[in-house]
Amino acid sequence: MADVLKRVPVREQDAKVRAGNFEEVCYGYNKEEAMEEASRCLNCKNAKCVQGCPVAINIPGFISKVKDGDIEGAYKVIGGSSALPAICGRVCPQESQCECKCIRGIKGDPVSIGKLERFVADYALEHDIKPEKAEKANGHKVAVIGSGPSGLTCAGDLAKLGYEVTVFEALHELGGVLVYGIPEFRLPKEKVVKKEIEKVKELGVKFETNVVIGKSTTIDQLMEEENFEAVFIGSGAGLPMFMGIPGETANGVFSANEYLTRSNLMKAFDENYDTPIAAGKKVAVIGGGNVAMDAARTALRLGAEVHIVYRRSETELPARVEEVHHAKEEGVIFNLLTNPTEILVDENGWVKGMRVIRMELGEPDASGRRRPVAVPGSEFEMELDTVIMSLGTSPNPLIASTTDGLETNRRKCIVAEEENGRTSKAAVYAGGDAVTGAATVILAMGAGKAGAKGIHEYLSGR
Amino acid sequence: MYKILESRQLNANIYLMVVEAPRVARHCEPGQFVIVKIDEIGERIPLTICDYDREAGTITIVFQPVGASTRKFAELKTGDVFRDFTGPLGCPSEFVSEDIETLKQKKILFVGGGVGAAPVYPQVKWLKEHGVDADVIIGSKNKELLILEKEMEAVAGRYYPCTDDGSYGHAGMVTTMIEELVEEGNQYDVCIAIGPMIMMKFVCLLTKKLEIPTIVSMNPIMVDGTGMCGACRLLVGGEVKFACVDGPEFDGHLVDFDNAMKRQQMYKSEEGRAVLKLQEGDTHHGGCGNCGGDN
């Protein structure tokens, strides 16, 4: 009998091997492993894990189906709350949401909720289990802007309620950050993202790519000329931020968004695709979030020596523990308590290095984290050919600037109510990074759900 | 899919295509651009809009094959399709939102170089349709490479072709033509220069001396074109600007052209490799040092 205090380990690609390829890192559970792990669930009556889930999946409910070997039944339970389980099972920060609340976790390992969700979802994709469609259309037309996590979730939920939903996507591929941001080795595009979007299509949702709202048409025109009765804005975060230090426009300095977009969306890592990427031989990634880890691990796979340069210490790294752990295993070097002051440029305009300064932690700042303070006289130079800035984004102004009556806040994020996504403009709802600034896939999905609820209340109540 | 309704070669170097893209045609204004992708594996290539027909739902693009992707574009015939065609992107030219009576009082000079004549055309045409006659200088290496002559003559107030080799029109660079016009006593309130960066740089150096406010249309490397990646960033008046959402048109006297030209070289070696691969096709065996050949 296995030790019930320990979770069933999940198989992963060897760190040395995967550092040289773009195949998925984690292999996931098979059915036996999943059933064994599911048997560790205590099936709590007042389940704390559900409270930790932004979309409130009935976690004990689906896990008990897995325990019985009824995987299709488990998929139906998850499908009641989430349209994208294969994605969430991979990229949600379960350790700080559902799993950290697990009663099993008090004495031993919490139940591997994320890996179980992923197993169930992958099983449904492999066996082509259909999601449950609306019984009949209700005749109301809703437009969703953006096909990222919040838009897909909102569209899926509304379609299940019988709405006629069209999703408008600015890029040439569907999925938003799921295709341009998160790398293949963490979230396979063909096997997972495309197939999961197919499920949303099966619910009857229509998609139109290459439509930039605010440019190709506007929200007001969608409502006046194309008869959409309500609009959900899930346009995501926007313009990448830079540090404002000398040398930042040199060749070889990229935003993480550009580096990742070239590799993920445009598939520059694959020699068969036309888009180039200046991969670099000695790369520094500035920042410590999940995006920084993605950029670092991408550069590593493209053959570079990679440094994460972060001004605080390891405990403050905003990235998921699992991502930091994987990055270290693969050979990413962490230069913590280090902050760039200047990018050094050669005579041809290319990066040749970076001047950095050591930091130490002072008193806690507004975020509650100890504020990094420069150590005088501790500057030194790093020899580099590529610098990737991963400092977050500021909202894209395209929609706010072309929509009359849409209120934005001081940080230029769209103002929307948390519980229903309602904005200052009638019939217009919003959620995800466009509202919160850069956050996580699951929070965006939660906002997409809230937006669908708000739109449904609005359109069914009149 | 976006159908090519007409495809023709304007001269040895430059191609014109009329593409069915109703959403773009309905909303575009002079000064904006599109992003075009030929197929699944292609790059996203920004191209300026040369003309548009709102009724027919079509956009006219004019381009010069330089990298591997635009070479592939050049092979497309009438009836073929682009996989993706996005737009209109960027901000419209400033004059589009100006008071029309004020605009009519202004003396405007356009300077186009090479394929830059294409984005100049819809601006001059728009002005003509709104009762404003603008002077237009178009420069090119020689007569054979000059494009859109008939079209430009039809909408320009006065039209001044220039050729470097003197084979047609004014002999010499566009800058000498500007000087000549100013010496003749023409006073311009604004100059709009579109063409190779090196041309725009020298036009700006001259117009700064002549104290003519000058707008340039920048064409840096782009990826998404919607403000997401920052590849197109430029230094304008010491500030970082994104050409795709803040531009593409900027105050030419504030643009750091030297920085912009260096940034344009960024993928020269990678692009060179892609061209090589395209030309060599199946016989490509890793000589580019990039792909490891067929191994």
Interface residues (C-beta under 8 A of the other chain):
Chain A: A170 L171 H172 Y180 T209 N210 V211 V212 K215 S216 T217 G238 L239 P240 F242 E248 T249 N251 G252 F254 S255 N257 E258 T261 R262 L265 M266 K267 E271 N272 Y273 D274 T275 P276 I277 A278 N348 G349 N396 P397 L398
Chain B: R23 V24 R26 H27 Q32 K37 I41 G42 E43 R44 A68 S69 R83 D84 F85 T86 G87 P88 L89 V223 D224 T226 G227 M228 C229 G230 A231 R233 L234 L235 V240 F242 V245 N259 K262 R263 Q265 M266 Y267 E270 E271 R273 A274 N290 C291 G292
